[in-house]
Amino acid sequence: MSHIYYQKRKFTYLAIFFFAIYYLTLFSSFLQVLAAGTSTFNQTINPGSLVVDIVNGSYVSVGSPSVSLEAQAFSFACGASTGTFGTATEQLYVSNPDAADGGWTLSIGASAPSVTWTSAGTPFDFNDASTAGCSDGAGDDDSYAGQMTIDASGGTLAKGSCSTCDTDNLSLGSSGAFVEGTTNSITLITAAASSDDIGDWTLQGVDLSQTIPGEQPAASDYSISLTLSVAAS
C-alpha cells in the first residue's frame, strides 16, 4: 500500500514539474513576443551652416541686391560720394544654426584687389590710398585713383527671427578704407565666443564713402561688386 502511495506521489510531483515547465515556457514565449514588438526610436538633429545673405523684411533672399551711391556732378577737383549699405528691404543677414560655437566674423571685400569701378568709359579705383584716393599711388597695380571707406559703427544691429537669441557680445566694425594688398576686406560684425551659438541677426545703415578723382568722366554705368563673407572664429 505504501508503495502504491509513493508511486502516486511521485507521479503527482512529476506532473506538477512538467506543468510548471510548460507554463514557464509559454510565459517566456509571451515575454519574447512583447519584447519583439517594442522599438527604440532615435532622432539626430545636425547643426546647420553659418551663412550670410541679403534679405527683405520677411527674411527672404533678395534676388539682385544693389546699393546706389548719391549721384555727383562732374568736377575738376577730387570729391566724394556717400551711400548706405543695408536697408529695411535689403538688410544684411547672418544665420548661425549651432554651426559656429566659438564666434564668427562678417566682412566685405571685392573678388580681387585688382578690380575697379567699371564703365564703358574710364574706370576708377576703390582701394588706392594715395592722397585718400585722389591720385593713383605707385604701390597700386592699376593706373586709377579712388578709394572706398566703409563704416559699420553707426549701423543698426538687431536679432532676426530667433526667439531666444540677442545681440549681446556682438560688436560692429569701425571705419575702414580699402587699401590694395593691405586691407582687402573690412569687418562689419564680430561675434565673440560668448555670443549666442544659435541665432540670426540683421544689420542696416552701414555708411559708405567713395573718393572720386578729379576730372572723372561723366557716366551713369559705373559699378563694382563687393561680396559679404562670414567665417567662424
Rosetta blueprint (number, residue, H / E / L):
1 M L
2 S H
3 H H
4 I H
5 Y H
6 Y H
7 Q H
8 K H
9 R H
10 K H
11 F H
12 T H
13 Y H
14 L H
15 A H
16 I H
17 F H
18 F H
19 F H
20 A H
21 I H
22 Y H
23 Y H
24 L H
25 T H
26 L H
27 F H
28 S H
29 S H
30 F H
31 L H
32 Q H
33 V H
34 L H
35 A H
36 A H
37 G L
38 T L
39 S L
40 T L
41 F L
42 N L
43 Q L
44 T L
45 I L
46 N L
47 P L
48 G L
49 S L
50 L L
51 V E
52 V E
53 D E
54 I E
55 V E
56 N L
57 G L
58 S L
59 Y L
60 V L
61 S E
62 V L
63 G L
64 S L
65 P L
66 S L
67 V L
68 S L
69 L L
70 E L
71 A L
72 Q L
73 A L
74 F L
75 S L
76 F L
77 A L
78 C L
79 G E
80 A E
81 S E
82 T E
83 G E
84 T E
85 F E
86 G L
87 T L
88 A L
89 T L
90 E L
91 Q E
92 L E
93 Y E
94 V E
95 S E
96 N E
97 P E
98 D L
99 A L
100 A L
101 D L
102 G L
103 G L
104 W E
105 T E
106 L E
107 S E
108 I E
109 G E
110 A E
111 S L
112 A L
113 P L
114 S L
115 V L
116 T L
117 W E
118 T E
119 S L
120 A L
121 G L
122 T L
123 P L
124 F E
125 D L
126 F L
127 N E
128 D L
129 A L
130 S H
131 T H
132 A H
133 G H
134 C L
135 S L
136 D L
137 G L
138 A L
139 G L
140 D L
141 D L
142 D L
143 S L
144 Y L
145 A L
146 G L
147 Q E
148 M E
149 T E
150 I E
151 D E
152 A L
153 S L
154 G L
155 G L
156 T E
157 L E
158 A E
159 K E
160 G L
161 S L
162 C L
163 S L
164 T L
165 C L
166 D L
167 T L
168 D L
169 N L
170 L E
171 S E
172 L E
173 G L
174 S L
175 S L
176 G E
177 A E
178 F L
179 V E
180 E L
181 G L
182 T L
183 T E
184 N L
185 S E
186 I E
187 T E
188 L E
189 I E
190 T E
191 A E
192 A L
193 A L
194 S L
195 S L
196 D L
197 D L
198 I E
199 G E
200 D E
201 W E
202 T E
203 L E
204 Q E
205 G L
206 V E
207 D E
208 L E
209 S E
210 Q E
211 T E
212 I E
213 P L
214 G L
215 E L
216 Q L
217 P L
218 A L
219 A L
220 S L
221 D L
222 Y L
223 S E
224 I L
225 S L
226 L E
227 T E
228 L E
229 S E
230 V E
231 A E
232 A E
233 S L
